[in-house]
């Protein structure tokens, strides 16, 4: 299955099971970025509401521009959240963050900086490795920054429905020295599967020996396992191993601040002198790109992270969200097993985060859309929060029927083919945005 071919441009569609739609029942499970509550509505955390009300009553609150690097308190809190307050990099004053409007902005900013940095420090063109499959925005960002040697490392084994760790490690062994490796953690997209701590240690060992530069991408810290420390382990382990690194972080999903564009770019350098130089260059780039970042969402995040009571409540919300997603996966997997689904799909119960990747064939996806009005993406990815107690039996029954129908007509059960966008050069895809 060509997972990298998932469509970049996608129109929004209904996001819940609706009884107003005439028969047959319609259910949309396309992976919109939001987390939905059991009632099918986008959920806003109670602690976020509390901070919003508190902001309205602050008599000294002003609306002046932020610094080009964002709120200093937010930057410190974002650094501590991903690295840990006792991180050796923080203690040695060689780690910092800048506030950016979302994780994609951090990706864009870092790609621009790394292109200039490696052009000066290494005479040969720098290679960038992105997981296969991956977010298409990763390729766009590095291509737009001027990188010409962009390759993929094998991440997912479709035949065995698991991580391709041996192939991944071999790709790292074959990578040129000083290559940039993009690592999506806390629920890799779209596979919804992350390496174990032991596997991360293997990856770090190879990357350290090969002098490879880690670039972490984190979109939903805490939602993968419900444990912030567990989700942040890869970054913290690499810091312990004395790597220099970048980490793009989004606060949209784990705070429910989807339209506030809250993100950070964390950087860990070899020493404080390098940190100061990096911060200065990023400040210049931010000034020429967006001037200064938005304030309200970052204010909500830093208020929650720096207030012990709010922070405890937020952690409780994160755990509950992750627990519900895990339980829904288990229920769906058990329902499919009870129905006797011909093709085993029990691996979905081992996946993590907001999404699930069921590795459906073209014919199964077509059956679900046309015959049962279950709307998915072209690679069969599902937003698990859109499955609730009301529609889960229906979804499981329809999936079982689709798999059975594909088994009766195996000639049509072929792997997903590349989309039109995947066949276009990157320059032409960018022109469509």
C-alpha positions, 0 to 999 in steps of 0.5 A: 500500500502506498501510504504516502499517497494520501490526499493533501487537499481534502474537503471537510465533511460531516463529523458525526453519526447523524439521525437527520440524514435520510436512510441509509445511516451516514457516518463520517470517520475521516480523521479531522484534526479535532478530538470529539466527545461522546456526543459527537461535538468538538470537546473543550477541556474544562480547565481551558474554559476556566483560564478563558474566564479568568483572562476576562477578569484580569484588570491589568491584561493588555493587548500589546505585541509579543516579542518576536520570540513569543512569551518568555514564560511560554518558551520556558514552560514548553521547553520543560514540558518536552525535555523535563524540568530536570533535563541536563540540557536545561540545567546546563543552559543549552536548551530553549524554545521559541513560540510559533503559530503551530507545529507546521510553522516550527517545521518551516522555520527549522527547515529554513534555519537548517538549510542555512546552517548545513550549507555553511558547516558542510560543503556537500548537500545535506540529505533529509530523511522522512518516514515512509509513510509520512505527513506530506507537509514534511516534504513540502517544508524541506523542499521549500527550504531548498533541500534537494536530497530528500529520501525516505526511511522505511517505517511501516511494514504493511504485510505484517502490520507493524513497524519495520524496525530492521529496515529503518535501522538499515536505512539509518546505517546507509544514511550519509553522515550529518543527514537530518532525520525527521522523527514523528513521536507520540503517535506517528502519523498515519501508522498510529504506532511508535517504537518501544523505549528499547527500539528508540535506544537502538535508533539513537545508538545508530544515529549517534554513531553515524552523526545524524541530526534528529528533528522531532515532530510532536503533535499530541504529547500525552494523547498517545499513552496518557502519560506525558513522560512516556510520550516524551521519552524519545526526545529526553533519551536523545538529550541524555545521549548528548544529541543536538536536536530540534523539536517542533511541538503543537498544543492544538490537540492536547489542549483543544486549542485548534484555532489558536495556532499555538506551537513551539520550536525547541532546540538543544545545542552543544553549549550556551554560546551556540544556543545564543547564536541559534536563538538570534538567527531564529529571531531574525527569521521570525521577524521576516516571516510573521513578526510576532506570534499570536498571544491568547492560546499561548497565554492559556497554555502557559497558565495551565502549565505553570499553575499546579492545580490547573496542570493536575486537572489538565493531566487528568483530562489528557489521561481520560482522553487517551483512555477513551481512545484506547478503550474504543480501539479495544471495543472495535477490535473485540466487536470485529472478532465476535463478528468473525471478520475474515481478515484479522484486524486485532492490531488496531487495538495496539495502536495509539493516539487520536487515529487508527490505521486499519490498512484497508484495501481500495475495494474495502474503502469503496464498499464502506463509502458507497454501500454503507456510507462510512466515509474514510480517507483514501488510506482507510484512516479513522479518527477514533474519537468519532466512534462512540457507543451509538455508532460502534456496532454499526461501524464494526458491522460495516467493516466486517461486511466490507472485508467479506465482500473484498474476500469474495472478489479478490481481484478488486481487493488491490492496494491503494494506488497513488493519488493524483497529487502524489504523481505531481512534482512537488513544485506543482503540488505547492502551486495548488495550495 
